[in-house]
Amino acid sequence: MPLDTPPPEGPSGEPDRIIDEPLQEALSRRYLAYALSVITDRALPDVRDGLKPVQRRVLYAMREMRLNPEAAARKCAKVVGEVMGSYHPHGDQAIYDTLVRMAQSFAQRYPLVDGQGNFGNIDGDNAAAMRYTEAKLTAAATLLLDGIDEDAVDFKPTYDGSDDEPVVLPAGFPNLLANGSTGIAVGMATSIPPHNAGELIDACLLLLDDPEASVEALMTHVQGPDFPTGGVIVEPRASLIETYSTGRGGVRVRARWDKEDTGRGTWQIVVTEIPYQVKKADLVEQLAGLIEDKKAPLLGDVRDESAEDVRLVLEPKSRNVEPEVLMESLFRLSDLETRFSVNLNVLDARGTPGVMSLRQALKAFLDHRRDVLVRRARHRLAKIEARLHILDGLMIAYLNLDEVIRIVRYEEKPKEVLIATFELSEIQADAILNTRLRQLARLEEMEIRREHAELAEERDGIQGLLASDKAQWKLVGQGLKDVKAQLADLNVRRSAFADAPVVDAEAAVQAMIVREPITVILSERGWIRAAKGRVDDPSELKFKEGDKLQFLVPGETTDKLLIFASDGRFFTLGCDKLPGARGHGEPVRLMIDLDDKVGIVDVFMHRPGAKRVIASKEGYGFILPEEEAIAFRRAGKQVLNGAAQVSIPLAGADHLAVIGDNGKLLIFPAGELPEMSRGKGVKLQTYREGGLRDAAAFNAAEGLATVDASGRTRVWAEWREWVGRRAGAGKLAPKGFPANKRFRPKG
């Protein structure tokens, strides 16, 4: 049943409020209506003026309240009340939050509201209540509203039909990209960084000269985002071009810093600009937490010495550390470097959402400016023609002044007589009758003819403009040049561009760690610890009751420990961060996101350049470079698709032996395995029942060796009898092969 269909009448004649309708249809139709409302009326900005409805209504209401830059500011509570009562029937706090954001110089590249009072700060503090703050429009806002009284844009009825509101603002500059926008709708989102308006206008002028200009050509002017908080953009040029060509991507931005000498060979880092949308107080807390948790071994202390400008002081733990190395390590660990996601998802002139490239967004803005220009020209032309019509009547009255005076004085219906006598229109007759006699007597023919000639010349110019596309585009360009001049003081670029230096921060961190031998002990129940030195007799190790040794891995404090889980993920732990061996250690599952149902297949020390063979229970595998397994995220890194069963070092071996649960052995050249960074791999052995039990890599010259449960080693000289093609079924293992069907005990 459609939503506008009246409900059927009940037995009593009154409307029956129970509607028999399939639930799925009712929910889908109502959810679709809700989704469209969120997309068009709340979350996505219009490509033409870059505003969402609530922002547009705030600016228009402030203009109607005459809160121009030259006027005195008014209480924000009054502005919010006007917006809510006349245009935006939603919560007052949402309206005030919008107003506050448009006034924050650290949130908006070109603030549209001039706020007076506490409007929050970069630390993340909230603005004062609306009853304590005042606001008026900025010069940039007036550029967006310029011409709105000249029929430049369409209007629509407000929510209650008592007034009209603009569908879009005239938008004197490309506000969508200049101030950016973020929003989350139903099934889509938008994320647009701020840009430099001067650069955007230069790109628009290039498009006017060359409508086919490519995105790469436009980016000779629009170098990239220009964040209000500054910072240094380290995104590669090729990546930026790809982002602006597709409308999707990201931009890496870093804090701006300088080295400050403090005497006697000591120094400190002073951060003067932080990434966009990062709260300074949270950043300081984050850095302090890194020091406390010993996750930033190169950082000694952090202090916030900010006043009006940002000034964060970072002290190194040792003056022997290079400043670049310290900062590179902090960029990786903290919000001193962030990535701003770009998703240029906007509403076009028809209200349809879509992702646009830089060129499409600028072209849409220019088309809008041309429409505004044409509509204002037609509005002015209508005014001129109306005035010329009146001047024609006044000229007739001047040339026949005595007769006009007589008619006005003696005729009962002077208007009808004037119209009939001099063939005037009602408008002309009214103009003559509304003119005072002494003013009429003073009318001079030369003055009327001068005004008439000036208006006629202007009319001809406007008519020529409306008839020429070239003239219209030229005037659009001239208007943009004038706007650029008005915004000149705000167009100084704040964000700089630089290439991220190639610094081995990991090596510097390793250099701060005392290098000494350790032995990593991991029990069957997942308790991990690191004993100093080498453990020669594992039987002397003590564990919790019911627990026992599973893995014993020798290494050094500077090593990285790789853990291979049965779900195909690799986890990485720094050996210097492992708990000591005085107690039973700590559960490894508290250090990594590993579910209790997921087992541990292998634990080993990473060796640069090393390669391993990993395989799943189903018998699929590949050769993995160990560098591809490193991941310091708690969630690890998914490398093998399938239930992991085998992880063995390749170590230059030229053959691979695999054995299944069925006891069949197959040997084939290791070169038949592909080298991959992740995936399922290729089939190693075929099974009718069961799956892969174990695998071993060996050199043909040395032969295949096995180790039984008691630790005895046996070399099989006749291993060539089991050589076959990869993915074959193999043959039963020889007599004397370990009963557990493994080449060596686990652990």
N, C-alpha and C positions, 0 to 999 in steps of 0.2 A: 504494500500500500504506500503510495507516495506520501511524502511528509506534509504536503499542502492539502491532502484530502481530508475533509472534515470527518470526525469519528461518527460511526453509525449511531442512530438513536436506540435507546434501550426501551424496555416495556413501558416505562413511565413517560416516554416522550422526551426525556432528557438525554443528552449525548452519553453514549456508552464509552467509558474511558478504557475499557479492555479491548485491545486490538489483536485479532488473531493473525499472527504473522510469523513466518519462520525466523527463528532466532539468528541463524547465520546471516540471512539477508538484512535483518534489522541492524545487527552489529556492524557488518561490513559497510553498509551505507552511512551509518553514523560515524564510524571510525574514519571513513574516507573524507567526510565533511570536516571532521576535526583536524585531520592531517593537512588538508588544503588550507584550512584557516591558520594553522600554525606556520605553514610555509609562506603564505602570502601576506599575512597580517602581523607576524611576530618575528620570525627568525631570519629571513633572507632580505637583504637590502635591494633597492631598485638600482639597476645599472646606470640610470640617468642622473640621479642626484646622490646616490650612495647612501640613502637613509632608509631606516625602517619606519613603519607608520608612527610609532610613539615618538621617535626623534623628530620626524617631520611635524607632528602636531605640537610638540613643545616649542619648536622654532616659530611656527606660524602663530601660536597663541601669544608668544612674547612679542612678536611684531604687532599683533592686534592690540596689545597692551602698550604699544609705543615704547618698548624698552630698547630703544636704539642705542648705539655706542655713545652718543652725545647726551642721552638722558640719564637721569638718576636711577640707580639700581632699586629694585623692589624685592620684598620678602619672597623667598622661594616658596613659602607656603601659599602665598597668593597665586603665584604662577602655577603651582601644582593643582590648586583648586580650580583655576580657570581651565586648565587642560582637561582635568577629570570631569568637570561639569559640562563642558561644551564639546569636547572632541574625543576623549579617550576614557571610556567607562570601565576602567580597571583600577587596581589598587594604587593608592597614592604613593606607597613606598616604591613600587616599580617605576612610576613616573619620576620620582625624585632621584632614584638611582640613575636613570637615564640622563637627567639634567646634570647630575654631579659628574658623570663620566665625560660629558661634553665640555665640562669646565676644567678638567684635569689636564694640565700641560704635560704630565708624564704618561698620560694615556692617549691623548689626541695630538697628532702632529700639528694640526691647525684647530685649536679650541674654538668651538662655536658659541660657547657661553662664557661671559666674563663673570666669574664668581667672586664674591667678596665675603670673606669669613673662612671658616675651616672646611675645606673641601677634600680632606684626606691628604695623604702623603705617600711617597714611594715606599715607606716602611710597611704599608698595608693597613694603616689606621683608617677607620671609617670617617666619613664627613660628619659634621655636627648635624643636629636635627634641623629640619627645614625652617623651623620658626626662628632659628638663629642666623641663617645665611641669607644673602641677597644675590641677585643676578640680573644681568642684562645681556644683550646680544653683542657679539664681537664684530669687527669689520669683515671677517671671513664669512660670518653668518649672513650679513647683509648682501654679500655677493651671491649667496645661494638664493636669496629672496628677491633680488633685484628684478623688477618687471612683473611681479606677481599681480599688480593692479592693472596691468595693461593687456589682459586676456592672453598672457603668455602660456598658461597651462590650463588644463581642465580642472573643474571643481566637481565635487560630489556631495550629496547630502550627508550630514553628520549622523551619528547613530540614532538620534531621536528625530531627525528631520527638521529641526528648528533652525538650522544654519547650514552653511556650506564649508567644506574644507578642501584644500588642494590635493589632487591625486598625486602630483609630483611637484617639486620646486623647480624654478627656472635653472638653477645650478650654474653659476658663473664660472666655476672651475671644476675639474674632475674630482669631486669629493670622494667618490667610491674608493679610488686608489690612494688619494692624498691622505685620508684619515683611516682607511682600512675598515674592517668590520669582522665580527665573529658572531656565530649563532649556531644553534643546534635545532633542527626541525625534526619532523617525523620521517625517518628513512634517509635523511640527507643533512648536510651541515655546510657551513661556510667559514672560511678562515682567510682573511685578506690582510696582508701587512700594510702599514702606512708607507707612503712614498713622498718624494719631494715634488711639490706642485709645480715649481719652475721647470723641472725635468719633464714632468707629464705634459705641460703646455708645449714645450719644445717638441716633444714627440707628436703631439696633436698637429702642430704646424708642419712637421715633416709629412704627416698623413695627408694634410691639405695639399701640399705640393706634389706628393707622390702617393695616390690612393692605394697603390699596390705594394707599398713598402713592407718589407718582411719584419718579423719580430726581432731578428738579429739587428736589422737597421734601426728599428725603434730603440733598441737597447744601447745604441751609441749615445742616446740622451737619457733614457731611464736605466741607470746603471744597476739598480736593484732597490730594495726597500730602504727607507730612511726613517729609522725608528726615533720617536721623540726622546728616548733615553740615551740615544747615541749607540755606542758599542762599535765593535769591529766585525764586519761580515767576512767570514772565511769560506763561504761556499764557492766552489770552483765556477769559473765563468761558464763552462759548458753545461753544468748542472742548472745554473740560473736561466740560460737560454732555453733549456728543455722545460723548466718550470713555467716560464712565461709563454712558451709555445703551446703547452697543453692545458695550462690553468691549474695544474696539480704538481705538487712537489714539496720542497722544504728549503729553509734557509738557516744555516748555522751562524749564530751570532755570539761573539765573545765579549767579555768585559774589557774595557780599555784600562791599561795599567802602565806604570812607569817605575823604574828602579830609583830609589832615593838613598843616597849615601848618608850614613849616620856616624861616620868617623871611625878611625882606627880599623879600617878594613871591613867594617860591618855595613850592612845595608838592609833595606826593607822594601817591600812592594807596596805601592799606593794605587788602589783601584779607584778611578775617578768616574767611570761610567759602567753600569751593569746592564745585562740583557733586558730587552723589552718584556714587560709583564712579570718580572721577577721581583718579589718583595724583598727589600734590603734586609729587614729584620729577620726574615726566614733564612736568607742567604747566610747571614752572620751566624745564626743558630746552627745551620747545616755545617758550616766550616768548623765551628767549635765542636760539633758532634764527631766530625772526622778525626779531630785531634784526640778527643776523649776515647774514641773507639780504636785508636791507633791505626786508622785506615789511610791516613795521610802522613807517612813517616818523614816527609821532607818539610812539613809545616810545623812551626813551633808555637805560634800564637796568632790571634786575630783580634783586632780592635776596630770599633766603629767610631771614627772621629768626625763624622759628618755634621755639617751645620746646614746651610742652605744648599750647598753642593755635596755630592757624594764623595766621601773619603774613607775607604776601608784600608786599614794597615795590616799587612800580612808579614809576619816575621818568620824567617827560615829557621829550621832547627840547627843548621850548620852554615856558616858563612862560606864554606867550600862548595856548596851547591850552586849551580848556575841558575840565575833567575828564570831563564827560559824553561829550564827543566822543571823547576818548582811549579811554574804556572801551567805547563803542559800536563803535569800530574793532577793539578787541581781542576783543570778544564775537563778532565775525564771523570773526576769524582764528584763534581758539584755543579750547581747551576750558574757558575761563572761562565759556562758555555751552555747554550740551549739551542734547540732546533724549533724554529717557528714553522709550523705546517702551513702550506699554501693550498687553498682549495677555492678557486675563484668561482664559486657557485652563487649566482645572482638571479634576480627576476628581470626579464627583458621588458621592452616597451609594452608587450601584450600581457605581462604578468606571468609568463611561463618560466619556470626555473630551469637553469642550465649552467654548465661550466663553460666559461669563456677564456680565450687567450688574451694576452695584453692587447693585441691588435683589435680583437673584437670588442673589448671593453671600451677602448678609446674611440673606435668607430661609432659605437652606440651613443657615447657621450656627444660626439660631434653631430650626429644626426639629431639628437635632442636639442643641441644649441641652435641648429639651423631651424628646427620647428619653432623654437622660442623666438628667434629673430623674425621669421615670417609672420608669426601671429602678432608680435608687437608692431611690426610694420603695417599690417592690415588694420590693427587697432588705431594706430596713429593716422593712417590714411582716412579712416572713417571720421575721426575728429577733425581733420583738416577740411574734408569735404563739407562737413556740417558747418564749420566756421566760414568757409568760402560762400556757402549758400546764404548765410546771414549777412555777410559783407555785401553781397550782390543786392540784397534788399535795402541795406542802409545806404548804398550808393544811389539807389532809385529815390529813397527818401531825401537825400541831400540835394539831388538835382531838381526835385519837385517839393522843396521845403514848404513853400507857402500853401500849396494845395494840401499837403499832408497835415499842416497845422489846422487848416480850415476843416478838414474832414474830422479830425480828432475833436475839435471844439464844437462843431455844430451837428454832426451826424449822430443819430441815436445808436446805430450799430457801426461804429467806425471800423471795426475789424473786417466785417463783410464788405464794406465800401472800399477799404484799402485793397483788399484782395481783388475785387472786381475792377477797380480803376487802374491799378498798376500791374495786374496779373501776378500777384504775389502768392506765395504759399502761406499756410497758417503759421509756420515757424518764423518766416520773415515778418509777417504782420505782427506777431507777438513780440518779436525783437524790437520793432519800431515803437509799438505801444508801451513797452517796458522801459524805453529810453526816456529819461527826463527831458523836459522841453529845453532847459538851459544847456544840457549836454548835446541835444540834437542840434541846437543852434550853433554850437561850437564845433560840430563835426566838420572836418576839413577834407576836401576831396583828395588832397595829396597824401594825407595820412591813411585814408581808406585804401587808396590805390597802392601805397607802399606795402601795407600789410597783406593786401590781396596778392600782390606780385610775389612777396616772399613765400606765402603759403602755396601759391600755385607752383612756384619753383620746387618747393619741398615735395609737393604732391607728385610732380613729374619725376622727381628723383626716386621716390618710393615706388611708383609704378614701374620705373625702369628696373629697380632692385627686384621687385616681385616677378619680373619677366625674365630675369637673368640668373641662372644657377651659379655662374661664375662670380657674379657680383655678390651673391648671398654668401658663398664660401669665403670670399675675400673679406667681407665684413665680419664673419665669424672669427677669422684669423686675427683681424685687428682688435676685436673685442678681447680675445684671449691675451694678446700682447699687453693691452691696458690692464687686465687683471693681474698679469704677471708683475707688472710694474707696481701695482698696489700691494702685492704680497712680497715685494722684494726683501723686506726686512726679515721675513719668516722663511725665505727660501735658501738660507745658508745650510748646506748639508751637514747633518749631525752624525750620521753613521758613516764610518770609513770602510774601505775594502783592503784586504790583505790576504796573502797566502799563509795558511797555517804552517809554521816552521816544522821541519822534519827533525824532531828531537826524540831520542830514545829515553823516554821518561821511565820505562820499566827498568832499563839498565841502571838508571840513577837510583831508583828505589832499591834495586838489588844491592847496589854498592853501599847503601846505608845498613844493610842487614849483615850481621856477623856470620861469616860462612863457617859452618862446622858440621861434622857428620852426625846424622840422626838415623833412627830406624822407626818407620811408621808401623804401628800395630793397630790392626782392625779386627775386632772380634766378630763372631758369627751373628751376634745380636746388634751389631752396628756401633759399638763403642770404639772411638778412635783416640789415639794418643801418639806422641812422638818421644821416643827415648833417645837420650844423648849417646853418641857413639854407635857402635855396632852390637847387635844382640847375637852372640855366638851360640847360646843354648836356649832355644825357644821354650824348652820345658820348664825353665825357671820363671817364666812370666806368669803372673797371677791375674785371674779374671773373676768377675762376679759369679756367684753360684749358678750353675747351669749353663754358663757361657764358656766359650773356648776360642782359640786362635783361628782366624780365617785367612788373613793376609799379613805377611811380614815383608815390608818393602824398605830396603836400605836407600839412603839418599843424603841430601844436604839441606840446610835451612834455606838456601837460595833456590831450591828446586820448586817446581810446580807438580802437585800430585793430581793425577787424572783418575777419576772414578767412572767406570763404565757400568751403567745400570741395565737391568734386564729388559727395560722398555726401549732401549736403543739410544738413550741420552748419555752424554758425557758431562761430567762436572769437574770443575777445577778448584783446588784449594792451595793457597800459599803455605809451604811447609813452615815458614816462620810464624804462622798464625795458629798452628795446631796446638792443642793443650799438651802440657807436659805429662811425663809418665809416672809421676809420684803416686797418683791415684789410678782409677780405672779409665780416666779420660772423660770424654763427653760423647753423647750420641751424635753420630755424623748427620743424622736426619734433622738436627737442629741447625746445622750449618748450610744444608742444601735442601731444596724442596723435593724430597724423595718420599713417596708414599710407603707405608708399612708393607703393602702388598707387592712392592717392587723390590726385587733382589739386586745384589751387586755381583756382577760377572767378573770384573777384573779391577785391580788397583795397581798403578805403576807410576814411576817418575817420568815426566816428559823429558825427552832428549831432542834438541833442535835438529831438524832434518830427518828424524827417524820416521819409519813407516810401519804400519801394522796391518794385519789381516783380521777383519772383523766379519762375523757371519751370524746368521739367524738360525733358530731352531729348525726352520723349514728347509735349510740347506742353501740359502742364498748369501752371497758375500762379495766383498771387494777389498782393494788395498786402500787404506786411509792414511794420508800424511798427518802426523800427530798435531801439526799446527792447526789443522782444521777442527780438532777436537777441543781446543782451548776455549773456555767460556766462563768468565767470572760471575755470570748471573746466577742467582740462587736457583733459577728454574733450569739451568743447564742448557745444553745445545742438542737438539735432536739430530742424530747423524745416521743411524740405521733404522730403516723401516721394517719392523718385525720384532719378534721376541729374540733378544740378543742371547747368543749361546757361546760364542768363541771370540777371544781377543788375544792374538799372539804377535810378538814382534817379528817382522820380516827379516831384518838384520842382514840384508844382502843374500838371503837364501834363494836358490833357483828352483826348488820343488816344494810342492805342498801336498801333505798327506791328510786325508779326512777319513773319519770312521763314523758310521751311523749307529743308532741304537740296535740295529739288526746285526751288528758285528762285522759288517762288510767294510773292507778297507779299499780306498782308491787313492792313487798317487798320480799327479799330473804337474807339468811345468808351471811355475808361479807366474810366468809371463802371460798365461791365458787369463789371468784375472785383471780387470780394468782398475785403474786408479781413479777414485772418486772422492768428492768432499762430503757427499751425503746421498742417501737413496736406499734402494732395495738390493742392488747388486745383481750378479748373475748366478745361475745355478751351479753349485759345486758338485753335488751328488744327488742321485735320484733314489727315492725310497718308496716302497709300497706301504710300509708301516713305520711308525715312529718318525724320527728325524735325525738331525746331526747331533753326534755326541761330543766329538772333540776334533781338533786339527793341530797339525805341527808343520813348521817350515824348516827345511834343512837343505844343505848343499849335497849335491850328488857325490862329490869327492869324499865327503865325510860319512855319508850314509845316514839312514834313519835310526834315531836312538829313542828308546823309551825308558821311563823310570817308574818302577812299581811302588806300591804303598810303603815298602820297607826301605826305599831309597836306593835300591840297586839299579844300575844302568845297564842296558843291553843294546848293542848296535846290531841292526839287522842288515847283513850283507846282501841278502837275496831280495831286497826291496823292489827291484826292477820287475819282479813277477806281478806286482800289483799296479804297474803303470798303465794308465788308460787315458781316455779322453775326458776332459772336464764334463760334468753332468752325467757321467756313466754311473752304473749301479755298483761297480767294484766287485771284489771277491772277499770271501770270508777271511778274516785276519789269521795269520799263521799261529800254529800251536806255540804256547809260551807267551803269547801277547797278554798284557795285564788284564786281569779278570774284570776290572771296572771299565774296560774298553776306553781308557784314556792313555794318552802318550806320556803324561806326567801328572802327579797329584795336583789338585787345585791349591792356590794360595802361595 
